[in-house]
Amino acid sequence: MSISIIGAGLAGLSAALTLAEQGVACNLISAQASERAQSVMAEGGINACLDTMGENDSIENHFDDTMRGGVFLADPNAVWGLCRNAPAIVKRFYDLGVPFPVNEKGIVQRSFGGQKKKRTAFVKSSTGKMLMTSLIDEVRKYEARGLVTRLPHHRVQALHIQNDICSGVTVTDSFTDKSVPLPGSVILACGGMNGLFEGMTTGTTQNTAELAALCLENGVELANLEFIQYHPTTVGISGKRLLISEAARGEGGRLFVERNGKPWYFMEEKYPELKNLMPRDVVSAEMVSVVNMPDCGGQVYLDMTGIGMDVWNTRLSDLREQIMHYLDIDPVKKPVPVSPGIHYFMGGIWVDEAHRTSVKHLYAAGECACQYHGANRLGGNSLLGAVYGGKTAAQTALNEGKEAGDAPALKTPEPYFEATPRFRASVSQILTRYLPILRNETELKQALHELDLLEKTAQNPADVRLLRLAQAVAGCALFRKESRGSHRRTDYPETDSACQKQTVVKHNEIFYRDIPELKNHEADN
Amino acid sequence: MKLIIEILRQKDRTSEPYRQTIAYEALPDDTVATLLNKLNAEPALTDTVGAPVGTIHWQCSCLQKKCGACAMRINGTPRLACDTKLGEFIKGRLCLEPLRKFPTVRDLIVDRSVMMDNLRAIGNWLEQPAVQTEKAAQLCYDASRCLQCGCCLEVCPNFTADGSFYGAAAFVPASKVLSQLKKENRQNLPQNYRKNIYSGCGKSLSCQDICPAGIDVEQKLVNSNAVAVWKRFFKASQ
């Protein structure tokens, strides 16, 4: 039995560790070293019901907040598994040396968007980097023992899929251009589809969306592609959007807009319970709404001037440095102009509760997979979803690999192509223009029309694949005739219970699939 | 602003490097990373003598100095391309070269796998749950921020890719693990630390001010020497 993991961020490392701890060898493939994965950029924290803040938190509360935040579009059984396993995952990271601050009850937790209890464990505003450093060290132990074989500058050349069965992957060494065939099961942990919105996301340029495109071409089902998270507080910097972590609001930051010459803290007035910490889809949509009001200024500000110096020094020093470095504003003294920017893709490769894709022996985890977050992800659930998803995918691959036996030798695939920069830029321009926070049928049809026209300028097979993926994203957004979570249609402003289903794409076909019913989990407690 | 850009290029690992000069209308607020992306998106870019430029190979990922991918020599200094604004070069030339301490793969891409190999060779991991103390928390946080970019090794007079001295890119991560090991488990790592770090370090501390993440490198060295060499273990973990 052989298992190859594509991607060495948090989900990929978690999968590798899960296998290695059970004495099972794997290949860990990545375009660059783990230190370059998007996971290192995650800032605010990781959610788990640790109940260390004296608020009577429970796993049920975490489950309810996650389901409600995702507007009931996530698989409830998967979410239950996520929330139930979260405390052990965070405690494990403490044992791996992540320097979480602690109080007399355990790991300290902060408030985060869409959650009624303090449930987000953190290390300042660098939580992803801290988790990654500790996990890289732990996986290194198994590299030295020969259980994890790293292929650290390799790209996927081909997925070998026939009759909905995956028999392996061929990767190319980008340093030598040599092909390496890797028969066996494959776990995809390759990140979100940033490459469809080049320069417009907060994430890495390395999450090119090319693997999602390759999956679509090979008949692997994708799902919920219309659900794209616009994070409320981002700022444009050279070549990208810079994230101002939700931790800023978790620690007391407030959003306002100038109204009749005075600051109007609109979130606090409209949502007296959670205020500035409503789920991200709600905050971003409200921001779009207030900047378009005639008596309001056209810019929303994040006011962090009320945050105490002790909090800045112990919990947000890195965030302050980042804002001063990139924006030349000291947030202790002055509000920061912010606007929503693309931060996360809730949709991706369709997986079931055990992280199986629609193709046998092919699994997916982390942001590339459509799991846990429904129509809108809560902050702090992505690091958790990556770790738990990687672990679950690896366990399923391991269980099912035993029955699979030895994989046959792989055929030599076609040469490797990357999408050309100009073509990618054209695709990105169209999607960015027609898939903002508020969408409508006319514009989505225009997007599809412009994408059709673009096809004749494609230079290679990778360009065509990327185009098909872009068409699928716009197609899903057109298909869902309701507003839910991050998908807001001005022509269908209401949430429609008949649409409480997953949007599934297979080749060029789009259809709805029912969400599984919640099983009885009483025995879990 | 009119910018003259000189790039040290190389087709592959074995071919001879050559210099190519490009004149380009650039924005002072753009970073070197944005410039490279823009140059690569130009359909038919030519250099100052009319020769085609083609794709300039380089590595990047986060574009906000959190990942270390884009380290290169910029006018002779190892820096991150995403953290270097073009306005600095308004009156002169911008010279881009690959890091010299690592084998060049292609243009500005170098093979930094030796850093990963070295951390594996010294055994930089825990065998037991971490011993965490309030005193060491700040050190662990700071050490965990290491980008593995290689800038510190580039300026180190003692480091070579095939040598037995592993440099700050190893001792910074090691300082975290050393501070979190149980006393009785401190065998392999301290031993390797003495061999591959302590005995090879000339204490020039050229690594101190070059770190793009601003890690206090000297403090990590002092703490690790204390644990691995002088056996002055952190009080709180005793």
Chai-1 contact restraints between the chains, C-beta under 6 A:
chainA,res_idxA,chainB,res_idxB,connection_type,confidence,min_distance_angstrom,max_distance_angstrom,comment,restraint_id
A,Q32,B,A69,contact,1.0,0.0,6.0,A-B,restraint_1
A,E35,B,G68,contact,1.0,0.0,6.0,A-B,restraint_2
A,E35,B,Q148,contact,1.0,0.0,6.0,A-B,restraint_3
A,R36,B,S61,contact,1.0,0.0,6.0,A-B,restraint_4
A,R36,B,C67,contact,1.0,0.0,6.0,A-B,restraint_5
A,R36,B,A69,contact,1.0,0.0,6.0,A-B,restraint_6
A,V40,B,K66,contact,1.0,0.0,6.0,A-B,restraint_7
A,V40,B,C67,contact,1.0,0.0,6.0,A-B,restraint_8
A,M41,B,C62,contact,1.0,0.0,6.0,A-B,restraint_9
A,M41,B,K66,contact,1.0,0.0,6.0,A-B,restraint_10
A,D95,B,P129,contact,1.0,0.0,6.0,A-B,restraint_11
A,D95,B,A130,contact,1.0,0.0,6.0,A-B,restraint_12
A,G97,B,A130,contact,1.0,0.0,6.0,A-B,restraint_13
A,G97,B,Q180,contact,1.0,0.0,6.0,A-B,restraint_14
A,P99,B,A137,contact,1.0,0.0,6.0,A-B,restraint_15
A,P99,B,C140,contact,1.0,0.0,6.0,A-B,restraint_16
A,P99,B,Y141,contact,1.0,0.0,6.0,A-B,restraint_17
A,M130,B,S144,contact,1.0,0.0,6.0,A-B,restraint_18
A,T133,B,S144,contact,1.0,0.0,6.0,A-B,restraint_19
A,D137,B,N124,contact,1.0,0.0,6.0,A-B,restraint_20
A,D137,B,W125,contact,1.0,0.0,6.0,A-B,restraint_21
A,R140,B,R120,contact,1.0,0.0,6.0,A-B,restraint_22
A,R140,B,W125,contact,1.0,0.0,6.0,A-B,restraint_23
A,K141,B,W125,contact,1.0,0.0,6.0,A-B,restraint_24
A,E143,B,R120,contact,1.0,0.0,6.0,A-B,restraint_25
A,A144,B,R120,contact,1.0,0.0,6.0,A-B,restraint_26
A,F175,B,V105,contact,1.0,0.0,6.0,A-B,restraint_27
A,T204,B,S61,contact,1.0,0.0,6.0,A-B,restraint_28
A,T204,B,C62,contact,1.0,0.0,6.0,A-B,restraint_29
A,T205,B,C60,contact,1.0,0.0,6.0,A-B,restraint_30
A,Q206,B,S61,contact,1.0,0.0,6.0,A-B,restraint_31
A,S238,B,D30,contact,1.0,0.0,6.0,A-B,restraint_32
A,S238,B,T31,contact,1.0,0.0,6.0,A-B,restraint_33
A,S238,B,T34,contact,1.0,0.0,6.0,A-B,restraint_34
A,G239,B,T34,contact,1.0,0.0,6.0,A-B,restraint_35
A,G239,B,L63,contact,1.0,0.0,6.0,A-B,restraint_36
A,K240,B,L63,contact,1.0,0.0,6.0,A-B,restraint_37
A,P421,B,N40,contact,1.0,0.0,6.0,A-B,restraint_38
A,P421,B,A41,contact,1.0,0.0,6.0,A-B,restraint_39
